[in-house]
Every structure is written in C-alpha cells, then in structure tokens.
Amino acid sequence: MNKTNPRHIPRTQADCDKAFDHGVREGVSGSTAIFLTVMVDKFGESDNVPNIWREIIKLSEEVAEKRVSLPDLKRVLKEEYDICV
C-alpha cells in the first residue's frame, strides 16, 4: 500500500525552472560578490571596481551574444595563468 504525504504540494515544470533560474542567479551573484570583494580587500582595487564591473558586464554580453565562448575563456585562463575554473 502506497502512503501519500497529505502535505505534499505538487510542483510543475515551471516551478522547477523558476527554482533553477533562481539558484543560477544566486550562484552567479554570490561568485561575483566574492570576486569583487577580494579585488577590493586583498588587492586594493577599490578605484578600479566600477571599471572591472563594466568589463564583466561587457564580456558577459559578448558571451550571451555568442561572440566569445566560455570554453575559450576557461582555456585561456588555464593556458596563460594555470587557473582551472
């Protein structure tokens, strides 16, 4: 006999998609906050943060428009700086 949780709320695919999108936004915004905080606190880049932010937005737009690919960015970081993302 199957027991059913009476408090169970059925979820739709739209609910799952919305939760996924929210998680992606939170992850990206959290990573960006960490990155910019390190730039300011550890490397004294407080004067450059607005410029860095503008460049991040610009590069993000280029990725979204498929003029630059994420695999290429990751490859360059690995090859030129030995950074694995």
C-alpha positions as CSV (number, residue, x, y, z in Angstrom):
1,M,0.0,0.0,0.0
2,N,1.4,3.4,-1.0
3,K,1.3,6.1,1.6
4,T,0.8,9.6,0.4
5,N,2.0,12.6,2.2
6,P,-1.1,14.8,2.8
7,R,1.1,17.9,3.0
8,H,2.7,17.2,-0.4
9,I,2.3,20.1,-2.8
10,P,2.6,19.1,-6.5
11,R,5.3,21.0,-8.4
12,T,5.1,21.9,-12.1
13,Q,7.9,22.1,-14.6
14,A,7.5,25.9,-14.4
15,D,8.1,25.7,-10.6
16,C,11.3,23.7,-11.2
17,D,12.5,26.0,-13.9
18,K,11.9,29.1,-11.7
19,A,13.8,27.5,-8.8
20,F,16.7,26.5,-11.1
21,D,16.9,30.1,-12.5
22,H,16.8,31.5,-9.0
23,G,19.7,29.2,-8.0
24,V,21.8,30.2,-11.0
25,R,21.2,33.9,-10.3
26,E,22.1,33.4,-6.6
27,G,25.3,31.4,-7.5
28,V,26.5,33.9,-10.1
29,S,25.7,37.0,-7.9
30,G,27.4,35.3,-5.0
31,S,30.5,34.5,-7.0
32,T,30.7,38.0,-8.4
33,A,30.4,39.5,-4.9
34,I,33.2,37.2,-3.7
35,F,35.4,38.2,-6.7
36,L,34.9,41.9,-6.3
37,T,35.3,41.8,-2.5
38,V,38.7,40.1,-3.0
39,M,39.7,42.6,-5.6
40,V,38.9,45.5,-3.1
41,D,40.0,43.9,0.2
42,K,43.1,42.0,-0.9
43,F,44.4,43.9,-3.9
44,G,43.3,47.4,-3.2
45,E,41.4,47.8,-6.4
46,S,38.6,50.0,-4.9
47,D,39.3,52.7,-7.5
48,N,39.0,50.1,-10.3
49,V,35.9,48.2,-9.2
50,P,33.5,50.2,-11.3
51,N,35.7,49.7,-14.4
52,I,36.1,46.0,-13.6
53,W,32.3,45.7,-13.2
54,R,31.7,47.3,-16.5
55,E,34.2,44.9,-18.2
56,I,32.5,42.0,-16.5
57,I,29.1,43.1,-17.9
58,K,30.6,43.7,-21.4
59,L,32.2,40.3,-21.5
60,S,29.0,38.7,-20.2
61,E,27.1,40.3,-23.0
62,E,29.6,39.0,-25.5
63,V,29.2,35.5,-24.2
64,A,25.4,35.8,-24.3
65,E,25.7,37.0,-27.9
66,K,28.0,34.1,-28.7
67,R,30.9,36.3,-29.8
68,V,33.0,34.8,-27.0
69,S,32.7,31.2,-25.7
70,L,33.0,30.2,-22.1
71,P,35.2,27.2,-23.0
72,D,37.6,29.6,-24.7
73,L,37.7,31.8,-21.7
74,K,38.4,28.9,-19.4
75,R,41.1,27.5,-21.8
76,V,42.9,30.9,-21.9
77,L,42.8,31.1,-18.1
78,K,44.3,27.6,-17.9
79,E,46.9,28.0,-20.6
80,E,48.1,31.5,-19.7
81,Y,47.6,31.6,-15.9
82,D,47.3,27.9,-14.8
83,I,43.8,28.7,-13.4
84,C,41.2,25.9,-13.7
85,V,37.6,27.3,-13.4
